[in-house]
Amino acid sequence: MFPWKEVFLLPVQWHALALGLFASIIAPFGGFFASGFKRAFKIKDFGDSIPGHGGITDRMDCQMVMAVFAYIYHQSFISPHNFSVDTILDQIVRNLTYEEQKSLYQQLGEIFRERQFMQS
């Protein structure tokens, strides 16, 4: 049916697909949310900066939902999370009891001794 058997996508294309799907399927519901919000407070428009169209918020309701999603998506999947050894050890020390820290120290010591013995 199709002459090709595989489709190669770059990571940026996967990100564009995710953002595009969200923008076309979910973000339009920002308008419904804004309408519900206005009905709850019995107001017609958020402002009168654009005559006949409501305020800027009435024009930007879908974009606000998209902006929140894009920020969360970026922080979750794109932004590099550089964890240093110091950061990891700091979290270990903060979240383990003294006995657990002592056990970890002993286990690491055994691992290092085994590796040193193997290299000799």
Backbone as CSV, one residue per row, in Angstrom:
resi,resn,N_x,N_y,N_z,CA_x,CA_y,CA_z,C_x,C_y,C_z
1,MET,0.811,-1.185,0.000,0.000,0.000,0.000,0.862,1.259,0.000
2,PHE,1.784,1.357,0.972,2.705,2.499,1.016,4.083,2.026,0.565
3,PRO,4.806,2.835,-0.209,6.121,2.403,-0.692,7.178,2.371,0.415
4,TRP,6.955,3.039,1.534,7.930,3.053,2.609,7.474,2.148,3.755
5,LYS,8.422,1.627,4.486,8.109,0.725,5.592,8.353,1.372,6.946
6,GLU,9.160,2.410,6.979,9.471,3.099,8.226,9.388,4.601,8.010
7,VAL,9.057,5.286,9.096,9.033,6.742,9.079,9.999,7.215,10.159
8,PHE,10.947,8.038,9.774,11.923,8.544,10.725,11.520,9.954,11.148
9,LEU,11.386,10.155,12.447,11.049,11.469,12.984,12.141,11.922,13.939
10,LEU,12.523,13.155,13.813,13.486,13.749,14.736,12.776,14.095,16.042
11,PRO,13.507,14.235,17.140,12.873,14.601,18.404,12.051,15.883,18.313
12,VAL,12.527,16.865,17.564,11.780,18.117,17.447,10.433,17.873,16.771
13,GLN,10.372,16.906,15.874,9.111,16.595,15.208,8.126,15.924,16.168
14,TRP,8.637,15.082,17.075,7.774,14.480,18.097,7.215,15.564,19.013
15,HIS,8.067,16.516,19.394,7.608,17.614,20.250,6.563,18.457,19.524
16,ALA,6.807,18.736,18.257,5.850,19.523,17.469,4.516,18.783,17.351
17,LEU,4.572,17.474,17.187,3.356,16.675,17.108,2.565,16.751,18.413
18,ALA,3.254,16.610,19.543,2.576,16.675,20.842,1.948,18.046,21.063
19,LEU,2.705,19.107,20.788,2.173,20.458,20.972,1.033,20.735,19.996
20,GLY,1.166,20.282,18.769,0.122,20.493,17.775,-1.167,19.763,18.124
21,LEU,-1.037,18.515,18.588,-2.236,17.772,18.995,-2.940,18.455,20.166
22,PHE,-2.162,18.888,21.141,-2.772,19.577,22.280,-3.440,20.868,21.828
23,ALA,-2.757,21.617,20.974,-3.301,22.899,20.509,-4.594,22.712,19.720
24,SER,-4.704,21.634,18.977,-5.896,21.455,18.149,-7.030,20.734,18.856
25,ILE,-6.707,19.920,19.865,-7.757,19.130,20.519,-8.184,19.713,21.868
26,ILE,-7.230,20.081,22.706,-7.533,20.480,24.083,-7.622,21.993,24.262
27,ALA,-6.710,22.753,23.685,-6.654,24.199,23.930,-7.953,24.933,23.604
28,PRO,-8.706,24.532,22.580,-9.964,25.245,22.333,-10.942,25.201,23.503
29,PHE,-10.783,24.234,24.380,-11.657,24.185,25.546,-11.374,25.321,26.522
30,GLY,-10.272,26.042,26.319,-10.006,27.237,27.123,-11.100,28.265,26.940
31,GLY,-11.644,28.341,25.733,-12.757,29.243,25.465,-13.997,28.853,26.245
32,PHE,-14.273,27.552,26.316,-15.417,27.080,27.092,-15.228,27.375,28.573
33,PHE,-13.994,27.180,29.051,-13.705,27.482,30.454,-13.914,28.965,30.740
34,ALA,-13.435,29.820,29.850,-13.593,31.266,30.036,-15.066,31.652,30.003
35,SER,-15.836,31.040,29.092,-17.270,31.337,29.033,-17.967,30.919,30.318
36,GLY,-17.630,29.751,30.824,-18.209,29.291,32.086,-17.842,30.201,33.245
37,PHE,-16.620,30.660,33.235,-16.153,31.577,34.275,-16.945,32.886,34.217
38,LYS,-17.141,33.402,33.007,-17.901,34.654,32.846,-19.363,34.464,33.257
39,ARG,-19.939,33.316,32.895,-21.337,33.056,33.283,-21.479,32.955,34.799
40,ALA,-20.490,32.348,35.449,-20.554,32.206,36.908,-20.569,33.565,37.590
41,PHE,-19.882,34.541,37.017,-19.832,35.886,37.601,-20.784,36.861,36.911
42,LYS,-21.610,36.320,35.972,-22.622,37.121,35.277,-22.041,38.371,34.609
43,ILE,-20.959,38.170,33.865,-20.388,39.272,33.089,-20.374,38.878,31.618
44,LYS,-20.503,39.839,30.737,-20.550,39.553,29.302,-19.151,39.412,28.716
45,ASP,-18.283,40.375,29.017,-16.923,40.369,28.492,-15.943,40.626,29.627
46,PHE,-14.699,40.232,29.397,-13.657,40.502,30.380,-13.186,41.954,30.326
47,GLY,-13.488,42.658,29.273,-13.061,44.042,29.148,-13.624,44.649,27.881
48,ASP,-13.233,45.888,27.619,-13.738,46.556,26.417,-12.614,47.162,25.586
49,SER,-11.431,46.579,25.683,-10.296,47.120,24.933,-10.428,46.873,23.428
50,ILE,-11.151,45.830,23.038,-11.408,45.562,21.623,-12.930,45.678,21.447
51,PRO,-13.435,46.780,20.915,-14.885,46.983,20.816,-15.585,45.865,20.045
52,GLY,-16.621,45.311,20.657,-17.394,44.249,20.031,-16.804,42.865,20.182
53,HIS,-15.613,42.756,20.718,-14.962,41.454,20.868,-14.626,41.128,22.316
54,GLY,-14.945,41.981,23.247,-14.530,41.746,24.617,-13.105,42.208,24.812
55,GLY,-12.551,41.871,25.936,-11.191,42.298,26.251,-10.146,41.388,25.636
56,ILE,-8.915,41.685,25.952,-7.794,40.863,25.477,-7.961,39.425,25.954
57,THR,-8.450,39.251,27.173,-8.618,37.905,27.714,-9.594,37.085,26.872
58,ASP,-10.645,37.727,26.342,-11.585,37.011,25.486,-10.925,36.524,24.204
59,ARG,-9.925,37.214,23.717,-9.220,36.804,22.507,-8.107,35.813,22.803
60,MET,-7.652,35.756,24.052,-6.467,34.974,24.392,-6.770,33.745,25.252
61,ASP,-8.037,33.371,25.445,-8.342,32.288,26.376,-7.715,30.957,25.962
62,CYS,-7.754,30.627,24.692,-7.135,29.377,24.230,-5.608,29.430,24.354
63,GLN,-5.037,30.612,24.084,-3.586,30.759,24.166,-3.091,30.603,25.603
64,MET,-3.917,31.004,26.567,-3.496,30.859,27.967,-3.398,29.387,28.353
65,VAL,-4.374,28.578,27.925,-4.321,27.140,28.187,-3.104,26.542,27.495
66,MET,-2.851,26.959,26.270,-1.707,26.456,25.511,-0.389,26.860,26.167
67,ALA,-0.318,28.072,26.691,0.911,28.541,27.341,1.229,27.711,28.580
68,VAL,0.208,27.395,29.359,0.431,26.564,30.559,0.920,25.183,30.145
69,PHE,0.261,24.590,29.145,0.695,23.269,28.678,2.118,23.308,28.135
70,ALA,2.426,24.317,27.331,3.764,24.413,26.739,4.832,24.548,27.818
71,TYR,4.551,25.321,28.863,5.520,25.476,29.954,5.742,24.139,30.667
72,ILE,4.657,23.464,31.016,4.783,22.181,31.718,5.473,21.155,30.825
73,TYR,5.122,21.128,29.552,5.754,20.203,28.605,7.251,20.471,28.508
74,HIS,7.614,21.738,28.391,9.030,22.103,28.290,9.791,21.690,29.547
75,GLN,9.231,21.969,30.705,9.913,21.627,31.953,10.020,20.114,32.141
76,SER,9.053,19.372,31.621,9.035,17.926,31.817,9.877,17.160,30.802
77,PHE,9.869,17.590,29.538,10.478,16.778,28.491,11.645,17.413,27.750
78,ILE,11.771,18.720,27.772,12.784,19.373,26.953,13.912,19.965,27.792
79,SER,13.567,20.647,28.861,14.561,21.325,29.695,15.542,20.315,30.282
80,PRO,16.821,20.576,30.129,17.796,19.617,30.663,17.798,19.621,32.191
81,HIS,17.836,18.431,32.744,17.907,18.282,34.191,19.316,17.796,34.523
82,ASN,20.177,18.735,34.827,21.555,18.399,35.125,21.696,18.126,36.612
83,PHE,21.788,16.838,36.934,21.967,16.449,38.319,23.443,16.163,38.549
84,SER,24.025,16.877,39.471,25.423,16.628,39.796,25.484,15.581,40.908
85,VAL,26.662,15.039,41.131,26.859,14.074,42.203,26.520,14.725,43.542
86,ASP,26.894,15.997,43.708,26.585,16.701,44.956,25.084,16.801,45.195
87,THR,24.332,17.092,44.150,22.877,17.205,44.291,22.266,15.871,44.689
88,ILE,22.710,14.809,44.036,22.167,13.476,44.337,22.528,13.068,45.758
89,LEU,23.778,13.267,46.158,24.184,12.909,47.520,23.459,13.742,48.562
90,ASP,23.231,15.022,48.270,22.497,15.881,49.202,21.079,15.352,49.417
91,GLN,20.421,14.919,48.349,19.069,14.375,48.489,19.085,13.059,49.247
92,ILE,20.103,12.238,49.023,20.212,10.973,49.750,20.376,11.239,51.240
93,VAL,21.268,12.153,51.578,21.532,12.443,52.994,20.286,13.013,53.671
94,ARG,19.554,13.867,52.966,18.360,14.477,53.559,17.225,13.487,53.777
95,ASN,17.108,12.488,52.904,15.940,11.619,52.936,16.180,10.254,53.565
96,LEU,17.381,9.949,53.989,17.660,8.674,54.639,17.923,8.879,56.122
97,THR,17.520,7.878,56.901,17.829,7.917,58.336,19.320,7.628,58.527
98,TYR,19.795,7.822,59.734,21.215,7.581,60.015,21.571,6.121,59.741
99,GLU,20.691,5.196,60.143,20.957,3.776,59.925,21.000,3.439,58.435
100,GLU,20.101,4.048,57.660,20.088,3.814,56.221,21.336,4.399,55.568
101,GLN,21.781,5.565,56.029,23.001,6.163,55.500,24.206,5.273,55.804
102,LYS,24.243,4.747,57.019,25.350,3.878,57.434,25.361,2.600,56.585
103,SER,24.182,2.021,56.344,24.076,0.821,55.514,24.530,1.118,54.084
104,LEU,24.108,2.258,53.543,24.517,2.655,52.199,26.030,2.820,52.125
105,TYR,26.616,3.460,53.119,28.065,3.668,53.158,28.792,2.323,53.165
106,GLN,28.292,1.373,53.941,28.926,0.055,54.015,28.797,-0.697,52.684
107,GLN,27.627,-0.616,52.075,27.424,-1.299,50.796,28.300,-0.694,49.701
108,LEU,28.411,0.647,49.673,29.290,1.288,48.696,30.742,0.885,48.929
109,GLY,31.135,0.794,50.192,32.498,0.356,50.514,32.780,-1.037,49.976
110,GLU,31.810,-1.946,50.133,31.988,-3.306,49.615,32.098,-3.304,48.086
111,ILE,31.282,-2.496,47.435,31.327,-2.424,45.969,32.686,-1.908,45.507
112,PHE,33.187,-0.858,46.154,34.492,-0.306,45.779,35.616,-1.294,46.042
113,ARG,35.555,-2.015,47.157,36.589,-3.011,47.463,36.586,-4.126,46.415
114,GLU,35.375,-4.573,45.995,35.275,-5.619,44.969,35.854,-5.137,43.643
115,ARG,35.554,-3.918,43.266,36.066,-3.375,42.005,37.581,-3.219,42.060
116,GLN,38.093,-2.774,43.208,39.525,-2.613,43.350,40.223,-3.956,43.293
117,PHE,39.596,-4.983,43.886,40.161,-6.336,43.878,40.169,-6.892,42.456
118,MET,39.108,-6.603,41.685,39.024,-7.105,40.317,40.063,-6.449,39.406
119,GLN,40.352,-5.173,39.639,41.304,-4.448,38.795,42.739,-4.804,39.131
120,SER,42.996,-5.315,40.299,44.384,-5.646,40.688,44.883,-6.887,40.044
